[in-house]
C-alpha cells in the first residue's frame, strides 16, 4: 500500500514552506511524508501523525 501526500513541507535549506508532492512512508509507527523541494531539490520530510 502506497500513499501520496500533497501539501506543505518545510524546506530546511530554503528556510521556507514549499508546496510539494511526496510519498507517505511509515517509520517506527509514525507516518511521514517524503518529498523534494521544487526550488532547491532538497529532500523534505514531514511528520503526518496518525490518520
Ligand atoms: Zn528548498
mmCIF file of the protein (N, C-alpha, C, O) and its ligand, coordinates in Angstrom:
data_MODEL
# 
_entry.id   MODEL 
# 
loop_
_entity.id 
_entity.type 
_entity.pdbx_number_of_molecules 
1 polymer     1 
2 non-polymer 1 
# 
_entity_poly.entity_id                      1 
_entity_poly.type                           'polypeptide(L)' 
_entity_poly.nstd_linkage                   no 
_entity_poly.nstd_monomer                   no 
_entity_poly.pdbx_seq_one_letter_code       
;(UNK)(UNK)(UNK)(UNK)(UNK)(UNK)(UNK)(UNK)(UNK)(UNK)(UNK)(UNK)(UNK)(UNK)(UNK)(UNK)
(UNK)(UNK)(UNK)(UNK)(UNK)(UNK)(UNK)(UNK)(UNK)(UNK)(UNK)(UNK)(UNK)(UNK)(UNK)(UNK)
(UNK)(UNK)(UNK)(UNK)(UNK)(UNK)(UNK)(UNK)(UNK)(UNK)(UNK)(UNK)(UNK)(UNK)(UNK)(UNK)
(UNK)(UNK)(UNK)
;
_entity_poly.pdbx_seq_one_letter_code_can   XXXXXXXXXXXXXXXXXXXXXXXXXXXXXXXXXXXXXXXXXXXXXXXXXXX 
_entity_poly.pdbx_strand_id                 A 
# 
loop_
_entity_poly_seq.entity_id 
_entity_poly_seq.num 
_entity_poly_seq.mon_id 
_entity_poly_seq.hetero 
1 1  UNK n 
1 2  UNK n 
1 3  UNK n 
1 4  UNK n 
1 5  UNK n 
1 6  UNK n 
1 7  UNK n 
1 8  UNK n 
1 9  UNK n 
1 10 UNK n 
1 11 UNK n 
1 12 UNK n 
1 13 UNK n 
1 14 UNK n 
1 15 UNK n 
1 16 UNK n 
1 17 UNK n 
1 18 UNK n 
1 19 UNK n 
1 20 UNK n 
1 21 UNK n 
1 22 UNK n 
1 23 UNK n 
1 24 UNK n 
1 25 UNK n 
1 26 UNK n 
1 27 UNK n 
1 28 UNK n 
1 29 UNK n 
1 30 UNK n 
1 31 UNK n 
1 32 UNK n 
1 33 UNK n 
1 34 UNK n 
1 35 UNK n 
1 36 UNK n 
1 37 UNK n 
1 38 UNK n 
1 39 UNK n 
1 40 UNK n 
1 41 UNK n 
1 42 UNK n 
1 43 UNK n 
1 44 UNK n 
1 45 UNK n 
1 46 UNK n 
1 47 UNK n 
1 48 UNK n 
1 49 UNK n 
1 50 UNK n 
1 51 UNK n 
# 
loop_
_struct_asym.id 
_struct_asym.entity_id 
A 1 
B 2 
# 
loop_
_chem_comp.id 
_chem_comp.type 
_chem_comp.mon_nstd_flag 
UNK 'L-peptide linking' . 
ZN  non-polymer         . 
# 
_pdbx_entity_nonpoly.entity_id   2 
_pdbx_entity_nonpoly.name        ? 
_pdbx_entity_nonpoly.comp_id     ZN 
# 
_pdbx_nonpoly_scheme.asym_id         B 
_pdbx_nonpoly_scheme.entity_id       2 
_pdbx_nonpoly_scheme.mon_id          ZN 
_pdbx_nonpoly_scheme.ndb_seq_num     1 
_pdbx_nonpoly_scheme.pdb_seq_num     101 
_pdbx_nonpoly_scheme.auth_seq_num    101 
_pdbx_nonpoly_scheme.pdb_mon_id      ZN 
_pdbx_nonpoly_scheme.auth_mon_id     ZN 
_pdbx_nonpoly_scheme.pdb_strand_id   A 
_pdbx_nonpoly_scheme.pdb_ins_code    . 
# 
loop_
_atom_site.group_PDB 
_atom_site.id 
_atom_site.type_symbol 
_atom_site.label_atom_id 
_atom_site.label_alt_id 
_atom_site.label_comp_id 
_atom_site.label_asym_id 
_atom_site.label_entity_id 
_atom_site.label_seq_id 
_atom_site.pdbx_PDB_ins_code 
_atom_site.Cartn_x 
_atom_site.Cartn_y 
_atom_site.Cartn_z 
_atom_site.occupancy 
_atom_site.B_iso_or_equiv 
_atom_site.pdbx_formal_charge 
_atom_site.auth_seq_id 
_atom_site.auth_comp_id 
_atom_site.auth_asym_id 
_atom_site.auth_atom_id 
_atom_site.pdbx_PDB_model_num 
ATOM   1   N  N  . UNK A 1 1  ? 0.852  -1.201 0.000  1.00 0.00 ? 1   UNK A N  1 
ATOM   2   C  CA . UNK A 1 1  ? 0.000  0.000  0.000  1.00 0.00 ? 1   UNK A CA 1 
ATOM   3   C  C  . UNK A 1 1  ? 0.877  1.236  0.000  1.00 0.00 ? 1   UNK A C  1 
ATOM   4   O  O  . UNK A 1 1  ? 1.738  1.408  0.864  1.00 0.00 ? 1   UNK A O  1 
ATOM   5   N  N  . UNK A 1 2  ? 0.653  2.070  -0.954 1.00 0.00 ? 2   UNK A N  1 
ATOM   6   C  CA . UNK A 1 2  ? 1.472  3.278  -1.066 1.00 0.00 ? 2   UNK A CA 1 
ATOM   7   C  C  . UNK A 1 2  ? 0.576  4.503  -1.174 1.00 0.00 ? 2   UNK A C  1 
ATOM   8   O  O  . UNK A 1 2  ? -0.310 4.589  -2.024 1.00 0.00 ? 2   UNK A O  1 
ATOM   9   N  N  . UNK A 1 3  ? 0.836  5.418  -0.303 1.00 0.00 ? 3   UNK A N  1 
ATOM   10  C  CA . UNK A 1 3  ? 0.038  6.628  -0.222 1.00 0.00 ? 3   UNK A CA 1 
ATOM   11  C  C  . UNK A 1 3  ? 0.852  7.816  -0.712 1.00 0.00 ? 3   UNK A C  1 
ATOM   12  O  O  . UNK A 1 3  ? 2.082  7.808  -0.660 1.00 0.00 ? 3   UNK A O  1 
ATOM   13  N  N  . UNK A 1 4  ? 0.164  8.810  -1.177 1.00 0.00 ? 4   UNK A N  1 
ATOM   14  C  CA . UNK A 1 4  ? 0.871  10.031 -1.543 1.00 0.00 ? 4   UNK A CA 1 
ATOM   15  C  C  . UNK A 1 4  ? 0.342  11.196 -0.722 1.00 0.00 ? 4   UNK A C  1 
ATOM   16  O  O  . UNK A 1 4  ? -0.806 11.208 -0.279 1.00 0.00 ? 4   UNK A O  1 
ATOM   17  N  N  . UNK A 1 5  ? 1.198  12.149 -0.540 1.00 0.00 ? 5   UNK A N  1 
ATOM   18  C  CA . UNK A 1 5  ? 0.840  13.334 0.217  1.00 0.00 ? 5   UNK A CA 1 
ATOM   19  C  C  . UNK A 1 5  ? 1.121  14.556 -0.637 1.00 0.00 ? 5   UNK A C  1 
ATOM   20  O  O  . UNK A 1 5  ? 2.177  14.674 -1.258 1.00 0.00 ? 5   UNK A O  1 
ATOM   21  N  N  . UNK A 1 6  ? 0.173  15.445 -0.653 1.00 0.00 ? 6   UNK A N  1 
ATOM   22  C  CA . UNK A 1 6  ? 0.378  16.688 -1.383 1.00 0.00 ? 6   UNK A CA 1 
ATOM   23  C  C  . UNK A 1 6  ? 0.065  17.843 -0.446 1.00 0.00 ? 6   UNK A C  1 
ATOM   24  O  O  . UNK A 1 6  ? -1.055 17.954 0.053  1.00 0.00 ? 6   UNK A O  1 
ATOM   25  N  N  . UNK A 1 7  ? 1.029  18.686 -0.210 1.00 0.00 ? 7   UNK A N  1 
ATOM   26  C  CA . UNK A 1 7  ? 0.793  19.779 0.705  1.00 0.00 ? 7   UNK A CA 1 
ATOM   27  C  C  . UNK A 1 7  ? 2.071  20.510 1.047  1.00 0.00 ? 7   UNK A C  1 
ATOM   28  O  O  . UNK A 1 7  ? 3.036  20.521 0.282  1.00 0.00 ? 7   UNK A O  1 
ATOM   29  N  N  . UNK A 1 8  ? 2.051  21.117 2.214  1.00 0.00 ? 8   UNK A N  1 
ATOM   30  C  CA . UNK A 1 8  ? 3.184  21.942 2.611  1.00 0.00 ? 8   UNK A CA 1 
ATOM   31  C  C  . UNK A 1 8  ? 4.260  21.129 3.313  1.00 0.00 ? 8   UNK A C  1 
ATOM   32  O  O  . UNK A 1 8  ? 3.983  20.299 4.180  1.00 0.00 ? 8   UNK A O  1 
ATOM   33  N  N  . UNK A 1 9  ? 5.471  21.390 2.919  1.00 0.00 ? 9   UNK A N  1 
ATOM   34  C  CA . UNK A 1 9  ? 6.644  20.868 3.614  1.00 0.00 ? 9   UNK A CA 1 
ATOM   35  C  C  . UNK A 1 9  ? 7.470  22.077 4.027  1.00 0.00 ? 9   UNK A C  1 
ATOM   36  O  O  . UNK A 1 9  ? 7.389  23.141 3.414  1.00 0.00 ? 9   UNK A O  1 
ATOM   37  N  N  . UNK A 1 10 ? 8.244  21.901 5.051  1.00 0.00 ? 10  UNK A N  1 
ATOM   38  C  CA . UNK A 1 10 ? 9.185  22.952 5.400  1.00 0.00 ? 10  UNK A CA 1 
ATOM   39  C  C  . UNK A 1 10 ? 10.556 22.568 4.878  1.00 0.00 ? 10  UNK A C  1 
ATOM   40  O  O  . UNK A 1 10 ? 11.092 21.522 5.242  1.00 0.00 ? 10  UNK A O  1 
ATOM   41  N  N  . UNK A 1 11 ? 11.117 23.398 4.037  1.00 0.00 ? 11  UNK A N  1 
ATOM   42  C  CA . UNK A 1 11 ? 12.443 23.133 3.498  1.00 0.00 ? 11  UNK A CA 1 
ATOM   43  C  C  . UNK A 1 11 ? 13.493 23.784 4.394  1.00 0.00 ? 11  UNK A C  1 
ATOM   44  O  O  . UNK A 1 11 ? 13.497 25.000 4.586  1.00 0.00 ? 11  UNK A O  1 
ATOM   45  N  N  . UNK A 1 12 ? 14.377 22.959 4.935  1.00 0.00 ? 12  UNK A N  1 
ATOM   46  C  CA . UNK A 1 12 ? 15.386 23.489 5.849  1.00 0.00 ? 12  UNK A CA 1 
ATOM   47  C  C  . UNK A 1 12 ? 16.454 24.282 5.108  1.00 0.00 ? 12  UNK A C  1 
ATOM   48  O  O  . UNK A 1 12 ? 17.142 25.115 5.699  1.00 0.00 ? 12  UNK A O  1 
ATOM   49  N  N  . UNK A 1 13 ? 16.585 24.027 3.850  1.00 0.00 ? 13  UNK A N  1 
ATOM   50  C  CA . UNK A 1 13 ? 17.605 24.724 3.065  1.00 0.00 ? 13  UNK A CA 1 
ATOM   51  C  C  . UNK A 1 13 ? 17.110 26.112 2.639  1.00 0.00 ? 13  UNK A C  1 
ATOM   52  O  O  . UNK A 1 13 ? 17.823 27.107 2.769  1.00 0.00 ? 13  UNK A O  1 
ATOM   53  N  N  . UNK A 1 14 ? 15.891 26.155 2.136  1.00 0.00 ? 14  UNK A N  1 
ATOM   54  C  CA . UNK A 1 14 ? 15.295 27.447 1.752  1.00 0.00 ? 14  UNK A CA 1 
ATOM   55  C  C  . UNK A 1 14 ? 14.822 28.221 2.990  1.00 0.00 ? 14  UNK A C  1 
ATOM   56  O  O  . UNK A 1 14 ? 14.656 29.440 2.954  1.00 0.00 ? 14  UNK A O  1 
ATOM   57  N  N  . UNK A 1 15 ? 14.611 27.483 4.077  1.00 0.00 ? 15  UNK A N  1 
ATOM   58  C  CA . UNK A 1 15 ? 14.003 28.064 5.280  1.00 0.00 ? 15  UNK A CA 1 
ATOM   59  C  C  . UNK A 1 15 ? 12.636 28.670 4.964  1.00 0.00 ? 15  UNK A C  1 
ATOM   60  O  O  . UNK A 1 15 ? 12.258 29.728 5.467  1.00 0.00 ? 15  UNK A O  1 
ATOM   61  N  N  . UNK A 1 16 ? 11.920 27.951 4.114  1.00 0.00 ? 16  UNK A N  1 
ATOM   62  C  CA . UNK A 1 16 ? 10.575 28.384 3.747  1.00 0.00 ? 16  UNK A CA 1 
ATOM   63  C  C  . UNK A 1 16 ? 9.681  27.174 3.557  1.00 0.00 ? 16  UNK A C  1 
ATOM   64  O  O  . UNK A 1 16 ? 10.148 26.050 3.371  1.00 0.00 ? 16  UNK A O  1 
ATOM   65  N  N  . UNK A 1 17 ? 8.400  27.431 3.609  1.00 0.00 ? 17  UNK A N  1 
ATOM   66  C  CA . UNK A 1 17 ? 7.461  26.353 3.319  1.00 0.00 ? 17  UNK A CA 1 
ATOM   67  C  C  . UNK A 1 17 ? 7.307  26.202 1.820  1.00 0.00 ? 17  UNK A C  1 
ATOM   68  O  O  . UNK A 1 17 ? 7.232  27.174 1.069  1.00 0.00 ? 17  UNK A O  1 
ATOM   69  N  N  . UNK A 1 18 ? 7.263  24.935 1.412  1.00 0.00 ? 18  UNK A N  1 
ATOM   70  C  CA . UNK A 1 18 ? 7.124  24.640 -0.008 1.00 0.00 ? 18  UNK A CA 1 
ATOM   71  C  C  . UNK A 1 18 ? 5.947  23.713 -0.231 1.00 0.00 ? 18  UNK A C  1 
ATOM   72  O  O  . UNK A 1 18 ? 5.660  22.827 0.574  1.00 0.00 ? 18  UNK A O  1 
ATOM   73  N  N  . UNK A 1 19 ? 5.291  23.937 -1.320 1.00 0.00 ? 19  UNK A N  1 
ATOM   74  C  CA . UNK A 1 19 ? 4.211  23.058 -1.742 1.00 0.00 ? 19  UNK A CA 1 
ATOM   75  C  C  . UNK A 1 19 ? 4.816  21.937 -2.572 1.00 0.00 ? 19  UNK A C  1 
ATOM   76  O  O  . UNK A 1 19 ? 5.471  22.192 -3.582 1.00 0.00 ? 19  UNK A O  1 
ATOM   77  N  N  . UNK A 1 20 ? 4.602  20.709 -2.154 1.00 0.00 ? 20  UNK A N  1 
ATOM   78  C  CA . UNK A 1 20 ? 5.216  19.609 -2.887 1.00 0.00 ? 20  UNK A CA 1 
ATOM   79  C  C  . UNK A 1 20 ? 4.363  18.352 -2.758 1.00 0.00 ? 20  UNK A C  1 
ATOM   80  O  O  . UNK A 1 20 ? 3.469  18.259 -1.917 1.00 0.00 ? 20  UNK A O  1 
ATOM   81  N  N  . UNK A 1 21 ? 4.673  17.394 -3.619 1.00 0.00 ? 21  UNK A N  1 
ATOM   82  C  CA . UNK A 1 21 ? 4.038  16.094 -3.531 1.00 0.00 ? 21  UNK A CA 1 
ATOM   83  C  C  . UNK A 1 21 ? 5.059  15.065 -3.096 1.00 0.00 ? 21  UNK A C  1 
ATOM   84  O  O  . UNK A 1 21 ? 6.227  15.131 -3.479 1.00 0.00 ? 21  UNK A O  1 
ATOM   85  N  N  . UNK A 1 22 ? 4.623  14.136 -2.311 1.00 0.00 ? 22  UNK A N  1 
ATOM   86  C  CA . UNK A 1 22 ? 5.573  13.130 -1.856 1.00 0.00 ? 22  UNK A CA 1 
ATOM   87  C  C  . UNK A 1 22 ? 4.890  11.828 -1.513 1.00 0.00 ? 22  UNK A C  1 
ATOM   88  O  O  . UNK A 1 22 ? 3.669  11.694 -1.583 1.00 0.00 ? 22  UNK A O  1 
ATOM   89  N  N  . UNK A 1 23 ? 5.716  10.880 -1.141 1.00 0.00 ? 23  UNK A N  1 
ATOM   90  C  CA . UNK A 1 23 ? 5.229  9.573  -0.740 1.00 0.00 ? 23  UNK A CA 1 
ATOM   91  C  C  . UNK A 1 23 ? 5.044  9.536  0.763  1.00 0.00 ? 23  UNK A C  1 
ATOM   92  O  O  . UNK A 1 23 ? 5.790  10.164 1.514  1.00 0.00 ? 23  UNK A O  1 
ATOM   93  N  N  . UNK A 1 24 ? 4.049  8.800  1.183  1.00 0.00 ? 24  UNK A N  1 
ATOM   94  C  CA . UNK A 1 24 ? 3.848  8.589  2.607  1.00 0.00 ? 24  UNK A CA 1 
ATOM   95  C  C  . UNK A 1 24 ? 4.497  7.267  2.999  1.00 0.00 ? 24  UNK A C  1 
ATOM   96  O  O  . UNK A 1 24 ? 4.212  6.225  2.410  1.00 0.00 ? 24  UNK A O  1 
ATOM   97  N  N  . UNK A 1 25 ? 5.359  7.323  3.985  1.00 0.00 ? 25  UNK A N  1 
ATOM   98  C  CA . UNK A 1 25 ? 6.010  6.119  4.482  1.00 0.00 ? 25  UNK A CA 1 
ATOM   99  C  C  . UNK A 1 25 ? 5.757  6.018  5.980  1.00 0.00 ? 25  UNK A C  1 
ATOM   100 O  O  . UNK A 1 25 ? 5.439  7.002  6.649  1.00 0.00 ? 25  UNK A O  1 
ATOM   101 N  N  . UNK A 1 26 ? 5.908  4.796  6.485  1.00 0.00 ? 26  UNK A N  1 
ATOM   102 C  CA . UNK A 1 26 ? 5.703  4.611  7.907  1.00 0.00 ? 26  UNK A CA 1 
ATOM   103 C  C  . UNK A 1 26 ? 7.023  4.206  8.551  1.00 0.00 ? 26  UNK A C  1 
ATOM   104 O  O  . UNK A 1 26 ? 7.642  3.218  8.156  1.00 0.00 ? 26  UNK A O  1 
ATOM   105 N  N  . UNK A 1 27 ? 7.438  4.970  9.532  1.00 0.00 ? 27  UNK A N  1 
ATOM   106 C  CA . UNK A 1 27 ? 8.685  4.705  10.231 1.00 0.00 ? 27  UNK A CA 1 
ATOM   107 C  C  . UNK A 1 27 ? 8.410  4.658  11.725 1.00 0.00 ? 27  UNK A C  1 
ATOM   108 O  O  . UNK A 1 27 ? 7.903  5.620  12.301 1.00 0.00 ? 27  UNK A O  1 
ATOM   109 N  N  . UNK A 1 28 ? 8.740  3.555  12.336 1.00 0.00 ? 28  UNK A N  1 
ATOM   110 C  CA . UNK A 1 28 ? 8.523  3.388  13.776 1.00 0.00 ? 28  UNK A CA 1 
ATOM   111 C  C  . UNK A 1 28 ? 7.094  3.737  14.190 1.00 0.00 ? 28  UNK A C  1 
ATOM   112 O  O  . UNK A 1 28 ? 6.867  4.352  15.231 1.00 0.00 ? 28  UNK A O  1 
ATOM   113 N  N  . UNK A 1 29 ? 6.153  3.337  13.366 1.00 0.00 ? 29  UNK A N  1 
ATOM   114 C  CA . UNK A 1 29 ? 4.756  3.576  13.674 1.00 0.00 ? 29  UNK A CA 1 
ATOM   115 C  C  . UNK A 1 29 ? 4.294  4.988  13.392 1.00 0.00 ? 29  UNK A C  1 
ATOM   116 O  O  . UNK A 1 29 ? 3.145  5.342  13.660 1.00 0.00 ? 29  UNK A O  1 
ATOM   117 N  N  . UNK A 1 30 ? 5.192  5.793  12.851 1.00 0.00 ? 30  UNK A N  1 
ATOM   118 C  CA . UNK A 1 30 ? 4.796  7.166  12.517 1.00 0.00 ? 30  UNK A CA 1 
ATOM   119 C  C  . UNK A 1 30 ? 4.706  7.328  11.016 1.00 0.00 ? 30  UNK A C  1 
ATOM   120 O  O  . UNK A 1 30 ? 5.541  6.834  10.259 1.00 0.00 ? 30  UNK A O  1 
ATOM   121 N  N  . UNK A 1 31 ? 3.671  8.032  10.612 1.00 0.00 ? 31  UNK A N  1 
ATOM   122 C  CA . UNK A 1 31 ? 3.527  8.294  9.186  1.00 0.00 ? 31  UNK A CA 1 
ATOM   123 C  C  . UNK A 1 31 ? 4.291  9.562  8.831  1.00 0.00 ? 31  UNK A C  1 
ATOM   124 O  O  . UNK A 1 31 ? 4.121  10.613 9.449  1.00 0.00 ? 31  UNK A O  1 
ATOM   125 N  N  . UNK A 1 32 ? 5.134  9.430  7.819  1.00 0.00 ? 32  UNK A N  1 
ATOM   126 C  CA . UNK A 1 32 ? 5.909  10.567 7.360  1.00 0.00 ? 32  UNK A CA 1 
ATOM   127 C  C  . UNK A 1 32 ? 5.707  10.741 5.869  1.00 0.00 ? 32  UNK A C  1 
ATOM   128 O  O  . UNK A 1 32 ? 5.561  9.771  5.126  1.00 0.00 ? 32  UNK A O  1 
ATOM   129 N  N  . UNK A 1 33 ? 5.702  11.983 5.450  1.00 0.00 ? 33  UNK A N  1 
ATOM   130 C  CA . UNK A 1 33 ? 5.666  12.265 4.024  1.00 0.00 ? 33  UNK A CA 1 
ATOM   131 C  C  . UNK A 1 33 ? 7.062  12.666 3.583  1.00 0.00 ? 33  UNK A C  1 
ATOM   132 O  O  . UNK A 1 33 ? 7.750  13.444 4.245  1.00 0.00 ? 33  UNK A O  1 
ATOM   133 N  N  . UNK A 1 34 ? 7.455  12.120 2.459  1.00 0.00 ? 34  UNK A N  1 
ATOM   134 C  CA . UNK A 1 34 ? 8.763  12.450 1.914  1.00 0.00 ? 34  UNK A CA 1 
ATOM   135 C  C  . UNK A 1 34 ? 8.586  13.066 0.542  1.00 0.00 ? 34  UNK A C  1 
ATOM   136 O  O  . UNK A 1 34 ? 7.955  12.498 -0.350 1.00 0.00 ? 34  UNK A O  1 
ATOM   137 N  N  . UNK A 1 35 ? 9.159  14.233 0.407  1.00 0.00 ? 35  UNK A N  1 
ATOM   138 C  CA . UNK A 1 35 ? 9.052  14.923 -0.861 1.00 0.00 ? 35  UNK A CA 1 
ATOM   139 C  C  . UNK A 1 35 ? 10.371 15.563 -1.232 1.00 0.00 ? 35  UNK A C  1 
ATOM   140 O  O  . UNK A 1 35 ? 11.385 15.377 -0.560 1.00 0.00 ? 35  UNK A O  1 
ATOM   141 N  N  . UNK A 1 36 ? 10.339 16.318 -2.310 1.00 0.00 ? 36  UNK A N  1 
ATOM   142 C  CA . UNK A 1 36 ? 11.530 17.020 -2.773 1.00 0.00 ? 36  UNK A CA 1 
ATOM   143 C  C  . UNK A 1 36 ? 11.169 18.481 -2.996 1.00 0.00 ? 36  UNK A C  1 
ATOM   144 O  O  . UNK A 1 36 ? 10.151 18.790 -3.614 1.00 0.00 ? 36  UNK A O  1 
ATOM   145 N  N  . UNK A 1 37 ? 11.996 19.363 -2.497 1.00 0.00 ? 37  UNK A N  1 
ATOM   146 C  CA . UNK A 1 37 ? 11.763 20.793 -2.676 1.00 0.00 ? 37  UNK A CA 1 
ATOM   147 C  C  . UNK A 1 37 ? 11.813 21.148 -4.162 1.00 0.00 ? 37  UNK A C  1 
ATOM   148 O  O  . UNK A 1 37 ? 12.800 20.855 -4.837 1.00 0.00 ? 37  UNK A O  1 
ATOM   149 N  N  . UNK A 1 38 ? 10.759 21.773 -4.667 1.00 0.00 ? 38  UNK A N  1 
ATOM   150 C  CA . UNK A 1 38 ? 10.730 22.124 -6.088 1.00 0.00 ? 38  UNK A CA 1 
ATOM   151 C  C  . UNK A 1 38 ? 11.712 23.229 -6.447 1.00 0.00 ? 38  UNK A C  1 
ATOM   152 O  O  . UNK A 1 38 ? 11.983 23.464 -7.624 1.00 0.00 ? 38  UNK A O  1 
ATOM   153 N  N  . UNK A 1 39 ? 12.240 23.899 -5.449 1.00 0.00 ? 39  UNK A N  1 
ATOM   154 C  CA . UNK A 1 39 ? 13.154 25.009 -5.711 1.00 0.00 ? 39  UNK A CA 1 
ATOM   155 C  C  . UNK A 1 39 ? 14.613 24.579 -5.664 1.00 0.00 ? 39  UNK A C  1 
ATOM   156 O  O  . UNK A 1 39 ? 15.381 24.872 -6.580 1.00 0.00 ? 39  UNK A O  1 
ATOM   157 N  N  . UNK A 1 40 ? 14.998 23.875 -4.584 1.00 0.00 ? 40  UNK A N  1 
ATOM   158 C  CA . UNK A 1 40 ? 16.419 23.542 -4.419 1.00 0.00 ? 40  UNK A CA 1 
ATOM   159 C  C  . UNK A 1 40 ? 16.710 22.051 -4.523 1.00 0.00 ? 40  UNK A C  1 
ATOM   160 O  O  . UNK A 1 40 ? 17.874 21.653 -4.566 1.00 0.00 ? 40  UNK A O  1 
ATOM   161 N  N  . UNK A 1 41 ? 15.679 21.228 -4.565 1.00 0.00 ? 41  UNK A N  1 
ATOM   162 C  CA . UNK A 1 41 ? 15.897 19.802 -4.745 1.00 0.00 ? 41  UNK A CA 1 
ATOM   163 C  C  . UNK A 1 41 ? 16.240 19.032 -3.481 1.00 0.00 ? 41  UNK A C  1 
ATOM   164 O  O  . UNK A 1 41 ? 16.553 17.843 -3.534 1.00 0.00 ? 41  UNK A O  1 
ATOM   165 N  N  . UNK A 1 42 ? 16.180 19.713 -2.346 1.00 0.00 ? 42  UNK A N  1 
ATOM   166 C  CA . UNK A 1 42 ? 16.458 19.043 -1.078 1.00 0.00 ? 42  UNK A CA 1 
ATOM   167 C  C  . UNK A 1 42 ? 15.321 18.095 -0.706 1.00 0.00 ? 42  UNK A C  1 
ATOM   168 O  O  . UNK A 1 42 ? 14.150 18.371 -0.969 1.00 0.00 ? 42  UNK A O  1 
ATOM   169 N  N  . UNK A 1 43 ? 15.687 16.982 -0.094 1.00 0.00 ? 43  UNK A N  1 
ATOM   170 C  CA . UNK A 1 43 ? 14.660 16.073 0.392  1.00 0.00 ? 43  UNK A CA 1 
ATOM   171 C  C  . UNK A 1 43 ? 13.918 16.692 1.554  1.00 0.00 ? 43  UNK A C  1 
ATOM   172 O  O  . UNK A 1 43 ? 14.514 17.283 2.455  1.00 0.00 ? 43  UNK A O  1 
ATOM   173 N  N  . UNK A 1 44 ? 12.615 16.548 1.519  1.00 0.00 ? 44  UNK A N  1 
ATOM   174 C  CA . UNK A 1 44 ? 11.770 17.115 2.554  1.00 0.00 ? 44  UNK A CA 1 
ATOM   175 C  C  . UNK A 1 44 ? 11.056 16.008 3.309  1.00 0.00 ? 44  UNK A C  1 
ATOM   176 O  O  . UNK A 1 44 ? 10.592 15.031 2.720  1.00 0.00 ? 44  UNK A O  1 
ATOM   177 N  N  . UNK A 1 45 ? 10.976 16.175 4.606  1.00 0.00 ? 45  UNK A N  1 
ATOM   178 C  CA . UNK A 1 45 ? 10.242 15.222 5.432  1.00 0.00 ? 45  UNK A CA 1 
ATOM   179 C  C  . UNK A 1 45 ? 9.194  15.962 6.227  1.00 0.00 ? 45  UNK A C  1 
ATOM   180 O  O  . UNK A 1 45 ? 9.406  17.084 6.688  1.00 0.00 ? 45  UNK A O  1 
ATOM   181 N  N  . UNK A 1 46 ? 8.073  15.317 6.375  1.00 0.00 ? 46  UNK A N  1 
ATOM   182 C  CA . UNK A 1 46 ? 7.046  15.908 7.189  1.00 0.00 ? 46  UNK A CA 1 
ATOM   183 C  C  . UNK A 1 46 ? 6.356  14.814 7.983  1.00 0.00 ? 46  UNK A C  1 
ATOM   184 O  O  . UNK A 1 46 ? 5.929  13.801 7.430  1.00 0.00 ? 46  UNK A O  1 
ATOM   185 N  N  . UNK A 1 47 ? 6.254  15.031 9.276  1.00 0.00 ? 47  UNK A N  1 
ATOM   186 C  CA . UNK A 1 47 ? 5.560  14.070 10.122 1.00 0.00 ? 47  UNK A CA 1 
ATOM   187 C  C  . UNK A 1 47 ? 4.064  14.337 10.028 1.00 0.00 ? 47  UNK A C  1 
ATOM   188 O  O  . UNK A 1 47 ? 3.601  15.457 10.243 1.00 0.00 ? 47  UNK A O  1 
ATOM   189 N  N  . UNK A 1 48 ? 3.325  13.292 9.705  1.00 0.00 ? 48  UNK A N  1 
ATOM   190 C  CA . UNK A 1 48 ? 1.895  13.465 9.487  1.00 0.00 ? 48  UNK A CA 1 
ATOM   191 C  C  . UNK A 1 48 ? 1.073  13.120 10.719 1.00 0.00 ? 48  UNK A C  1 
ATOM   192 O  O  . UNK A 1 48 ? -0.078 13.541 10.833 1.00 0.00 ? 48  UNK A O  1 
ATOM   193 N  N  . UNK A 1 49 ? 1.647  12.367 11.631 1.00 0.00 ? 49  UNK A N  1 
ATOM   194 C  CA . UNK A 1 49 ? 0.864  11.923 12.766 1.00 0.00 ? 49  UNK A CA 1 
ATOM   195 C  C  . UNK A 1 49 ? -0.068 10.802 12.376 1.00 0.00 ? 49  UNK A C  1 
ATOM   196 O  O  . UNK A 1 49 ? 0.061  10.236 11.291 1.00 0.00 ? 49  UNK A O  1 
ATOM   197 N  N  . UNK A 1 50 ? -0.996 10.477 13.236 1.00 0.00 ? 50  UNK A N  1 
ATOM   198 C  CA . UNK A 1 50 ? -1.889 9.371  12.951 1.00 0.00 ? 50  UNK A CA 1 
ATOM   199 C  C  . UNK A 1 50 ? -3.101 9.835  12.181 1.00 0.00 ? 50  UNK A C  1 
ATOM   200 O  O  . UNK A 1 50 ? -3.700 10.867 12.482 1.00 0.00 ? 50  UNK A O  1 
ATOM   201 N  N  . UNK A 1 51 ? -3.447 9.053  11.185 1.00 0.00 ? 51  UNK A N  1 
ATOM   202 C  CA . UNK A 1 51 ? -4.563 9.434  10.328 1.00 0.00 ? 51  UNK A CA 1 
ATOM   203 C  C  . UNK A 1 51 ? -5.892 9.070  10.976 1.00 0.00 ? 51  UNK A C  1 
ATOM   204 O  O  . UNK A 1 51 ? -6.950 9.317  10.397 1.00 0.00 ? 51  UNK A O  1 
HETATM 205 ZN ZN . ZN  B 2 .  ? 14.341 24.178 -0.793 1.00 0.00 ? 101 ZN  A ZN 1 
# 
